[in-house]
Amino acid sequence: MDFTSVFRVAMKTLGRNKLRTALTLLGIAIGISAVICTVAIGQGGSNRIHEQMRMLGDNFVWIEAGGRNVNGVRTGTGGTKSLILADMNTILQTIPLIRSCSPQLDERTQVVYGNQNWNTMYRGVSPDYLKIRRWDVAEGGPFSQDEVDASANVCLLGQTVVGYLFPHDEDPLGKTIRLGNLPFKVVGTLQAKGYSAIGSDQDDFILMPYTTAQRKVKGIDWLYDIFCSAVSQDAVNPAQDQITSLLRERHHLFVFQQDDFNIRRPEDALKSLEDTSRTFTLMLASIASVSLLVGGIGIMNIMLVSVTERTREIGVRMAVGASELDVQRQFLTEAVVLSLLGGIAGVPGGVLGSVGISAILGWPTAVSPIAIVVAFLFAVCVGIFFGYYPAQKAASLDPIEALRYE
């Protein structure tokens, strides 16, 4: 018999017991849907982490003031005052792997507008900060280099600050807010970035010229951080090594002395979260696969029952010339068809389930075509694996005994 004939016979046979076939299909469909849903949940989390990595900055290199040793007592991060603007300028001049830099000073402060107030973080930066951090201006515009040179009292607001200081949709552009005892003119607002992968609000801050923060707000001449952008992702690690050597030389540190600065790799933490998310996805998919195995056991059960019910039919087929291979192929095809039909029913169920989870729980999901194909192939493998024994049992029947079977 050719494949078309075998397939047609398989469909007719399965159609004789519609309820039993439907229940077996349901087990496979639930398994496929569960696998697709769990992979979509994990993929959605990974996509969010990838987006957070992209939002960190343009090939981001973060240098911050480190700790120091005072009579054997180590201060914490930011305890040194050795990171200065001249360090940043030297980095730009001598390390070609670095494309741009921005100094930063930050601290929490209370801001006031009219009868509204909010405790937030101010950041003193240069105009290059927005380009390095891949941050767009929503309204207005960034402050200029001339305003940085003049230590102007201008600022840009994050969307969280806008929401608290201007709660009734009042346009913040051109308004004057008070930061401590200093008035600042709002020249722009920033595009919202939402919460980071670790749950912090990325829009809860105010940007101002770093010179204003240094001279008028803090009254210092050193920097808390230097944000840099490497020329490419591959240049990030070599650039960090070169910056380390340069700053140790500029800060006159001996070989036995520790760095008085830190070069942070925030993307490492996000990559660790991504690895955790991938492991969690695999674990969930493995758990969901158990339902596929249960569906496979259902296929084996229905096929064994079918062999018992059709023993006499098998004997007749062998008596008129069917080989063991023909019988085996017939029953194996029926098992695979069951799995295929279950897979076809399970794919839309998995897609709809993923959309429902995203809508109800607010968790991002991403249905991957690869996950659908893999789940579908897994269903076929389940059909072959659990259908092989019943097919082999049918093929090994003695024709004479099968004909005598009542």
DODRENFI-398897 format. One record per residue (C-alpha): residue number from 1; x, y, z. Coordinates in steps of 0.05 Angstrom, whole numbers, plus 32768, in hexadecimal, padded with zeros to 4 digits. Example, Ala and Ser with C-alpha at 12.3 -4.5 7.8 and 13.67 -1.06 7.14 Angstrom:
<1 <80F6 7FA6 809C>> <2 <8111 7FEB 808F>> 
END
This chain:
<1 <8000 8000 8000>> <2 <8018 8046 7FF0>> <3 <8019 807D 8024>> <4 <7FD9 809E 800B>> <5 <7FB2 805E 8014>> <6 <7FD0 8052 8059>> <7 <7FBF 8099 806E>> <8 <7F78 8093 8054>> <9 <7F6D 8052 807A>> <10 <7F8B 8071 80B9>> <11 <7F5A 80AB 80B6>> <12 <7F1E 807D 80AB>> <13 <7F34 8051 80E5>> <14 <7F3C 808C 8114>> <15 <7EF9 80A7 80FE>> <16 <7ED5 8068 8115>> <17 <7EE0 807A 815E>> <18 <7ED9 80C6 815E>> <19 <7ED3 80D1 81A8>> <20 <7F0F 80A5 81B9>> <21 <7F38 80C6 8183>> <22 <7F23 810C 8199>> <23 <7F38 80FF 81E1>> <24 <7F7B 80E5 81CB>> <25 <7F85 8122 819E>> <26 <7F73 814E 81D9>> <27 <7FAD 8132 8202>> <28 <7FDF 8141 81CB>> <29 <7FC1 8186 81BD>> <30 <7FC6 8199 8207>> <31 <800E 8183 8208>> <32 <8020 81AB 81C9>> <33 <7FFB 81E9 81E4>> <34 <801F 81E4 8227>> <35 <8064 81E0 8206>> <36 <8056 821B 81D8>> <37 <803B 8245 8212>> <38 <8076 8238 8240>> <39 <80A9 8245 820A>> <40 <8084 8286 81F7>> <41 <8086 829D 823F>> <42 <80D1 8290 8243>> <43 <80DE 82B0 81FF>> <44 <80B7 82EE 8214>> <45 <80E2 82F5 8252>> <46 <8122 82EC 8228>> <47 <810A 8321 81F7>> <48 <80FE 8352 8230>> <49 <8144 8346 824A>> <50 <8161 8350 8204>> <51 <813C 8392 8201>> <52 <8158 83A6 8244>> <53 <819E 8396 822B>> <54 <8192 83C1 81EE>> <55 <8178 83FA 8219>> <56 <81B5 83F8 8246>> <57 <81DA 8420 8212>> <58 <8201 8421 81D1>> <59 <8238 83EE 81E0>> <60 <8237 8406 8228>> <61 <8276 840D 8253>> <62 <8269 8428 8299>> <63 <82A2 8443 82C4>> <64 <8292 8457 830C>> <65 <82B9 8473 8346>> <66 <82D2 8439 8371>> <67 <82E2 8430 83BA>> <68 <8321 8440 83E1>> <69 <8348 8425 841C>> <70 <8349 8452 8459>> <71 <8375 8435 8490>> <72 <8360 83EF 847B>> <73 <8316 8401 8474>> <74 <82FA 83FB 842E>> <75 <82C7 842F 8419>> <76 <828F 841C 83EB>> <77 <8284 842C 83A2>> <78 <828A 8477 8395>> <79 <82B9 8481 83D0>> <80 <82F1 849D 83A5>> <81 <82F6 84E2 8386>> <82 <832A 84D1 8352>> <83 <82FB 84C8 8315>> <84 <82FC 850C 82F2>> <85 <82E9 852C 82B1>> <86 <8332 8528 8298>> <87 <832E 84DC 829D>> <88 <82F3 84DC 826E>> <89 <8315 850B 823C>> <90 <8354 84E0 823D>> <91 <832B 84A1 822F>> <92 <830B 84C2 81F3>> <93 <834F 84DA 81D9>> <94 <8378 849B 81E3>> <95 <8348 8460 81DC>> <96 <832D 845B 8195>> <97 <82FE 8422 81AA>> <98 <82D4 8456 81D0>> <99 <82A6 8480 81A5>> <100 <8288 84B0 81D8>> <101 <8283 84BC 8223>> <102 <8258 84E1 8254>> <103 <8268 84F2 829D>> <104 <8233 84E6 82D1>> <105 <8223 84FD 8317>> <106 <81E3 84E6 8339>> <107 <81BF 84EA 837B>> <108 <8179 84E9 8396>> <109 <8156 852B 83A2>> <110 <8112 854A 83AC>> <111 <80F4 856F 8371>> <112 <80B9 859F 8375>> <113 <808A 85BE 8343>> <114 <8050 85E8 835D>> <115 <802E 85BE 8393>> <116 <804B 857C 8378>> <117 <808C 855C 838F>> <118 <80B1 851B 8383>> <119 <80F0 84FA 839D>> <120 <811A 84E3 8362>> <121 <8161 84DC 8346>> <122 <8185 8513 8321>> <123 <81BC 8503 82F0>> <124 <81F0 8535 82D8>> <125 <8206 8520 8292>> <126 <821E 853A 824F>> <127 <81F5 853D 820F>> <128 <8216 84FC 81F8>> <129 <81F3 84D6 8231>> <130 <81B2 84CE 8209>> <131 <81D7 84B2 81CD>> <132 <8200 8482 81F9>> <133 <81C2 8469 821E>> <134 <8197 8466 81DE>> <135 <8164 8495 81FD>> <136 <8136 84C0 81D3>> <137 <8116 8502 81E6>> <138 <80CA 8500 81E5>> <139 <80BD 854B 81E7>> <140 <80EA 8587 81E3>> <141 <8133 857A 81DA>> <142 <8174 856A 81FF>> <143 <819F 859F 821E>> <144 <81DA 85B7 81F4>> <145 <8225 85B8 81FF>> <146 <8221 8603 8208>> <147 <81F1 85F9 8242>> <148 <8221 85C6 825F>> <149 <825B 85F7 8259>> <150 <8230 862D 827A>> <151 <8218 85FF 82B2>> <152 <81D1 8611 829F>> <153 <8195 8600 82CC>> <154 <8171 85D6 8298>> <155 <8158 858E 829D>> <156 <8134 8555 827B>> <157 <8100 852C 82A0>> <158 <80F3 84E2 829F>> <159 <80AB 84CD 8295>> <160 <80A0 84B7 82DD>> <161 <80B5 84FC 82F6>> <162 <8088 851D 82C2>> <163 <804E 84F3 82DC>> <164 <8057 8509 8324>> <165 <8068 8552 831A>> <166 <8036 855E 82E2>> <167 <7FFC 852F 82F3>> <168 <7FC6 8552 82CB>> <169 <7FE6 854D 8286>> <170 <8006 8591 828D>> <171 <803D 859E 825A>> <172 <807F 859E 8281>> <173 <80A7 85C0 8249>> <174 <80BF 8605 825E>> <175 <80A8 85FC 82A6>> <176 <80D6 860A 82E0>> <177 <80DE 85D4 8316>> <178 <8106 85D9 8356>> <179 <813C 85A7 8366>> <180 <8152 85B4 83AD>> <181 <815A 85FF 83AF>> <182 <816A 8607 8364>> <183 <8138 8617 832D>> <184 <813D 85EE 82EC>> <185 <811B 85FA 82AA>> <186 <80FE 85BB 8289>> <187 <8117 85B9 8241>> <188 <8100 8572 8230>> <189 <80E3 8530 8245>> <190 <80FE 84EB 8236>> <191 <80DE 84AE 8216>> <192 <80C5 847C 8248>> <193 <80EF 843D 8251>> <194 <80C6 841B 8288>> <195 <80E2 83EC 82BC>> <196 <8124 83C9 82B5>> <197 <812E 837E 82B9>> <198 <813E 8385 8304>> <199 <80FF 83AD 8311>> <200 <811A 83F4 8317>> <201 <80F6 842F 82F8>> <202 <8121 8449 82BF>> <203 <80F8 8488 82B6>> <204 <80FD 84A3 82FD>> <205 <8135 84D7 82F5>> <206 <8147 851D 82DE>> <207 <8181 852D 82AE>> <208 <81A9 856D 82B3>> <209 <81EE 8585 829A>> <210 <8225 8564 82C2>> <211 <8246 85A7 82CD>> <212 <8207 85C1 82EF>> <213 <8205 8583 831B>> <214 <824F 858B 832C>> <215 <8252 85D6 833A>> <216 <820D 85E9 8351>> <217 <81ED 85AB 836F>> <218 <8228 8583 838C>> <219 <8262 85B4 838D>> <220 <8296 8580 8379>> <221 <82C8 8576 8341>> <222 <82C9 852A 833A>> <223 <8299 84F9 8317>> <224 <8270 84C0 8330>> <225 <826E 849B 82EE>> <226 <8285 849E 82A6>> <227 <8257 847F 8272>> <228 <827A 846A 8231>> <229 <8265 844D 81EF>> <230 <8293 841C 81CB>> <231 <8298 841B 817F>> <232 <827A 83D5 817E>> <233 <8263 839D 81AC>> <234 <82A3 8376 819F>> <235 <82CB 83B3 81B5>> <236 <82AB 83B7 81FA>> <237 <82D9 8386 821E>> <238 <831B 839F 81FE>> <239 <8305 83E6 820D>> <240 <82F9 83D5 8256>> <241 <833F 83B8 825C>> <242 <835E 83F5 823C>> <243 <8336 8424 8268>> <244 <834D 83FD 82A6>> <245 <8396 8404 8292>> <246 <838E 844E 8281>> <247 <836B 8461 82C1>> <248 <839C 843A 82ED>> <249 <83D4 8461 82CC>> <250 <83B1 84A4 82D3>> <251 <83A0 8497 831C>> <252 <83E8 8481 832B>> <253 <83D4 843D 8347>> <254 <840B 840B 8356>> <255 <8407 83C2 8342>> <256 <83F4 83AD 8388>> <257 <83BD 83E1 838E>> <258 <8376 83D3 837C>> <259 <834F 83FD 834A>> <260 <832F 843C 8365>> <261 <82F9 8436 8331>> <262 <82C9 8400 8318>> <263 <82B7 83EC 82D2>> <264 <8271 83CF 82D5>> <265 <8254 839D 82A5>> <266 <8208 83A3 82AF>> <267 <81FD 8378 8272>> <268 <821C 833D 8297>> <269 <81E4 8340 82CA>> <270 <81B0 8341 8293>> <271 <81D2 8307 826F>> <272 <81CF 82E1 82B1>> <273 <8184 82F1 82B4>> <274 <817E 82D9 826C>> <275 <81A1 8297 827D>> <276 <8172 828F 82B8>> <277 <8136 829D 828C>> <278 <814E 826A 8258>> <279 <8157 8235 828F>> <280 <8112 8245 82AB>> <281 <80F4 823F 8265>> <282 <8114 81FB 825A>> <283 <80FC 81E3 829E>> <284 <80B4 81FA 828E>> <285 <80B7 81DA 8249>> <286 <80D0 819A 8268>> <287 <8096 819A 8299>> <288 <8065 81A9 8260>> <289 <8082 8170 8238>> <290 <8068 8140 826D>> <291 <8022 814D 8253>> <292 <803B 8139 820D>> <293 <8055 80F8 822A>> <294 <8011 80EC 824B>> <295 <7FF1 80F8 8207>> <296 <8023 80C7 81E9>> <297 <800E 8093 821B>> <298 <7FC6 80A0 8206>> <299 <7FDA 8092 81BE>> <300 <7FFB 8051 81D2>> <301 <7FBD 803D 81F9>> <302 <7F8D 804B 81BF>> <303 <7FBA 8027 818E>> <304 <7FBF 7FE9 81BA>> <305 <7F74 7FE9 81C0>> <306 <7F6F 7FF1 8175>> <307 <7F9E 7FB5 816A>> <308 <7F73 7F8A 8197>> <309 <7F32 7FA0 8175>> <310 <7F4E 7F96 812F>> <311 <7F73 7F54 813A>> <312 <7F46 7F2F 8109>> <313 <7F4E 7F67 80D6>> <314 <7F99 7F61 80DC>> <315 <7F95 7F16 80D0>> <316 <7F6B 7F21 8091>> <317 <7F9D 7F54 8076>> <318 <7FD7 7F25 8081>> <319 <7FB0 7EEC 8062>> <320 <7FA5 7F13 8021>> <321 <7FEE 7F27 801B>> <322 <7FFD 7F61 804A>> <323 <8043 7F5D 8067>> <324 <8057 7F6B 80AF>> <325 <8076 7FAC 8097>> <326 <8033 7FC1 8078>> <327 <800E 7FB4 80B9>> <328 <8042 7FD6 80E2>> <329 <8041 8013 80B4>> <330 <7FF5 8017 80B8>> <331 <7FF2 801A 8104>> <332 <802F 8048 8109>> <333 <800E 8077 80D7>> <334 <7FCF 8079 8101>> <335 <7FF8 808C 813F>> <336 <801E 80C3 811A>> <337 <7FDD 80DE 80FD>> <338 <7FC1 80E2 8143>> <339 <7FFE 810A 8159>> <340 <7FFC 8137 811C>> <341 <7FB2 8148 8126>> <342 <7FC0 8155 816F>> <343 <7FFA 8182 815C>> <344 <7FCF 81A8 812A>> <345 <7F9A 81B3 8160>> <346 <7FCE 81C6 8194>> <347 <7FF3 81FC 816E>> <348 <7FBA 822F 816C>> <349 <7FAA 821D 81B4>> <350 <7FF1 822E 81C8>> <351 <7FF1 826F 81A2>> <352 <7FAE 8285 81C0>> <353 <7FC5 826F 8205>> <354 <8004 829A 81FE>> <355 <7FDB 82D6 81EA>> <356 <7FAC 82CA 8224>> <357 <7FE5 82C5 8257>> <358 <8002 8306 823C>> <359 <7FBF 832A 8240>> <360 <7FAB 8310 8285>> <361 <7FED 8310 82AA>> <362 <800F 8349 8284>> <363 <804C 831C 8278>> <364 <806B 8323 8232>> <365 <8068 82E4 8208>> <366 <8087 82D6 81C5>> <367 <8070 829A 819D>> <368 <80AC 8281 8176>> <369 <80A1 825D 8134>> <370 <80DB 8230 8146>> <371 <80B7 821C 8187>> <372 <8079 820A 815E>> <373 <80A1 81E0 812D>> <374 <80C7 81BD 8165>> <375 <8087 81AE 818C>> <376 <8066 8194 814C>> <377 <80A2 8166 813D>> <378 <80A2 814F 8185>> <379 <8059 813B 817D>> <380 <806B 8112 8140>> <381 <80A4 80F1 8166>> <382 <8074 80E1 819F>> <383 <8045 80C0 816D>> <384 <807D 8097 814F>> <385 <809A 8084 8193>> <386 <8058 8070 81B4>> <387 <803B 8053 8175>> <388 <8075 8025 8165>> <389 <8066 7FF0 8199>> <390 <801C 7FE7 8186>> <391 <8030 7FE6 813C>> <392 <8065 7FB2 814A>> <393 <8034 7F89 8173>> <394 <8002 7F8B 8139>> <395 <8037 7F76 8106>> <396 <804E 7F3C 8131>> <397 <8009 7F1B 8135>> <398 <8003 7ED5 8119>> <399 <7FD3 7ED9 80DE>> <400 <7FB2 7E96 80EE>> <401 <7FA8 7EA8 8137>> <402 <7F8F 7EED 8123>> <403 <7F5B 7ECF 80F4>> <404 <7F41 7EA3 812C>> <405 <7F3C 7EDE 815C>> <406 <7EF5 7EEE 8172>> 
END
